[in-house]
Amino acid sequence: MSKEPLIPPTPASKDYAHAADANAVEIFDRDEPFDLFASWLQDAKKQEINDANAVALATTGSDGLPDVRMVLLKDVDPAGFVFYTNTQSAKGMQLADNAAAAMCFHWKSLRRQVRIRGAVLPVTDDEADAYFASRARDSRIGAWASKQSRELESRFALEKSVAREAARFGLGDIPRPEFWSGFRIVPSQIEFWRDRPFRLHDRMVFSRADSQSSWIITRLYP
């Protein structure tokens, strides 16, 4: 009995029949990227089964090796793309060493991708406090209880830590830990990618020297 290959085969011509994003608007008539990103994110919220705001976040620490993981985008505006984390986590420590990062959104149901690169700045205390206060109570307790990215001896140890913090705060307010905050990627480059048949995809890059500069728009070969 033949075994099904683990890696899917290269698509044949017939496989591309419904592959193109045929109803998508033309993406090469924009002069700034944030409205286009907002439009694509709205489309993704309608199509993706879970977490349309999930994004792969890449960072690099002092060892020079890249690291990547999925996080949730929590805010976006012309100032940049915001996510939150324990600042003593692996990504938090890497950003302390090298305040630059990249993101990649991949919306498989839409056959679209957005890549972002840029410098990273901390959000303000007011921004971090406001977002932390909006989280579910158990999530706020979890932020206190978890020593994110550090060695955990057992699941029971985590559950004990959660119970301890829940008892400590009781029914009172749960303030934001000083080791928990947010980061904003200030993009110097944003690339929009859209699937097209036979790997002849659409690619458009917005790039700029710094946050005060105008965007330069370039179309790329696929």
C-alpha positions, 0 to 999 in steps of 0.5 A: 500500500502506497503511503500518502506523501507528507508534503503536498504535490506541486499544483497542476493547472486544474488546481489553480482554477479557483485559487485566485482571489478573483473578487479582490480589489486592485491593490496597486492603486493605494498611496499609503499602507494602513488603509489597505491593511485595515481593509484586508484585516476586515476581510480576514475577520469575515473569513478566518475561522480563528484569530484573524489578528494572529501574526508571526512575530520574529525577533533577534537576540544577542546571539544573532539567531532569529526567533519566531512565534505567533502573537495577537495584534492588539492595535494598529494605526499609522503609528504602528502595530502593537502587541503585548507580552511579559517583558521578561519573556524570550521575545521581551529579552530579545527586544531589549537586546535588539529593538527591531522585529518583523511580522507576517500575517498569513490569511490562508482563506483569503490567500493573502499575506502581509509582511512588516519590518521595523524598529520597535518602541515600548507603548506608553504606560497609559496604553499598557494599563488600558489594555491590561484592564480590558483583559479577562480577570483570569488573564490578568491573574495569569499574567502575574502567575506566569514566569513566561518562557522560563523553565516550568517544573510541572503543570501543577506548579503553574496551577499553584501559582495561579491559585496563589495570585488569585488568593492574593488579589481576592475580589480586589483590583488587579493592577498591571505587573511592571514586567508586562507591557506592550511593544509597537513595531514602527514599520519601515517596510510593509509588503502586501502579497496576493496569490495568483495562479501559477505562482505569478503572485501580486507583490507590492512594497511600501517602504520609507526611511523613517516614520516622518518620511513619505512612503515609496511604493514598489511592485516586485516580481513574484 
